[in-house]
Amino acid sequence: MTQLPIPIPDPITSAANAEVKFLRSLHERKYRKKSGWFLAEGTRICREAVALGWDLHRLAFLAGRESDAVMAPILAGLAASGGRALPVTEALLQRISRKDNPQILLGAFAQRWHDLQSVTLQTDKVWVALDRVRDPGNLGTVMRTADAVGAAGIILVGDCTDPFSVEAVRASMGAVFNVQIVACSEAEFMAFGAIWPGRIIGTALPAAVDYRSADYDGPLVMLMGNEQSGLSKPLIDLCHQLIKIPMLGRSDSLNLAVATGVALYTALDKRR
Ligand SMILES: C[S@@+](CC[C@H](N)C(=O)[O-])C[C@H]1O[C@@H](n2cnc3c(N)ncnc32)[C@H](O)[C@@H]1O
């Protein structure tokens, strides 16, 4: 029998187990904040995260599956981070994932946050800035889209939903592990905007410039507004250009993540 990279203890069968309770608590923002950890579900995402060098601290998996070939790199990553393997019953996997049909494993990874300093260092890149994004599904989809266009990362401006929530991580389809996440206040973003050497292009419904005729060259921050109220007045004033995507039907706006996709792919297409 092949040697596993980490000792596997006896299966956990009780919902009162402290590790199970702790992993389940990571669905709540206050416990993610306290621990600095977050949950990601599924072998593909956990394998990719480990390959990208993310620290895996706990791995809850269906007892008996530790010798599956797909588990080997994940268990190796767990061992490298000094983490713990937690074989559990299917009922406990459901409890931890809060889903009826969970995948065979969930990992608890350490969150990674960056500050605006990392943005100034990478001036050749495209960044996506989100003003007070509230919906975790939107944020996850924006992370997935930013990853797809090769953007450097996401700047969360003001009071935003947590990019490490289970819903946002799920919607990102693993992109959360491949885009830098920067968080700042509106005041910090205003100060950053004053020294940013490239363009800040805002997307807004009252804008005069059609998104197809904007100039996307050079270092670029694509700034997207809040789902209900759009961009704040100070952020609108900070933009070098405001663009709009025509609305030809009865709806007055696009979904935030859809608008981000249209704007980013247009920028990708038009950048020299
Ligand atoms: C759901 S919309 C916000 C609608 C909000 N009622 C408003 O007045 O801005 C969320 C964000 O997506 C972007 N967006 C949506 N539709 C757009 C469009 N047609 N043109 C430009 N940006 C758009 C903007 O950044 C907007 O702030």
PDBQT file of the ligand as one rigid body, heavy atoms in Angstrom, charges set to zero:
ROOT
HETATM    1  C1  LIG A 301     -27.075  47.303 -11.693  1.00  0.00    +0.000 C 
HETATM    2  S1  LIG A 301     -26.040  48.589 -12.158  1.00  0.00    +0.000 S 
HETATM    3  C2  LIG A 301     -26.531  49.907 -11.111  1.00  0.00    +0.000 C 
HETATM    4  C3  LIG A 301     -27.790  50.529 -11.459  1.00  0.00    +0.000 C 
HETATM    5  C4  LIG A 301     -28.054  51.755 -10.637  1.00  0.00    +0.000 C 
HETATM    6  N1  LIG A 301     -29.472  51.899 -10.472  1.00  0.00    +0.000 N 
HETATM    7  C5  LIG A 301     -27.446  53.009 -11.234  1.00  0.00    +0.000 C 
HETATM    8  O1  LIG A 301     -28.169  53.983 -11.332  1.00  0.00    +0.000 OA
HETATM    9  O2  LIG A 301     -26.277  53.027 -11.564  1.00  0.00    +0.000 OA
HETATM   10  C6  LIG A 301     -24.488  48.196 -11.404  1.00  0.00    +0.000 C 
HETATM   11  C7  LIG A 301     -23.306  48.729 -12.116  1.00  0.00    +0.000 C 
HETATM   12  O3  LIG A 301     -23.097  48.013 -13.339  1.00  0.00    +0.000 OA
HETATM   13  C8  LIG A 301     -22.557  48.892 -14.315  1.00  0.00    +0.000 C 
HETATM   14  N2  LIG A 301     -23.538  48.987 -15.405  1.00  0.00    +0.000 N 
HETATM   15  C9  LIG A 301     -24.694  48.315 -15.529  1.00  0.00    +0.000 A 
HETATM   16  N3  LIG A 301     -25.291  48.607 -16.690  1.00  0.00    +0.000 NA
HETATM   17  C10 LIG A 301     -24.501  49.498 -17.324  1.00  0.00    +0.000 A 
HETATM   18  C11 LIG A 301     -24.565  50.165 -18.577  1.00  0.00    +0.000 A 
HETATM   19  N4  LIG A 301     -25.580  49.990 -19.409  1.00  0.00    +0.000 N 
HETATM   20  N5  LIG A 301     -23.550  51.009 -18.922  1.00  0.00    +0.000 NA
HETATM   21  C12 LIG A 301     -22.503  51.198 -18.079  1.00  0.00    +0.000 A 
HETATM   22  N6  LIG A 301     -22.398  50.586 -16.888  1.00  0.00    +0.000 NA
HETATM   23  C13 LIG A 301     -23.369  49.744 -16.508  1.00  0.00    +0.000 A 
HETATM   24  C14 LIG A 301     -22.311  50.216 -13.621  1.00  0.00    +0.000 C 
HETATM   25  O4  LIG A 301     -21.019  50.207 -13.075  1.00  0.00    +0.000 OA
HETATM   26  C15 LIG A 301     -23.361  50.186 -12.528  1.00  0.00    +0.000 C 
HETATM   27  O5  LIG A 301     -23.028  51.048 -11.472  1.00  0.00    +0.000 OA
ENDROOT
TORSDOF 0
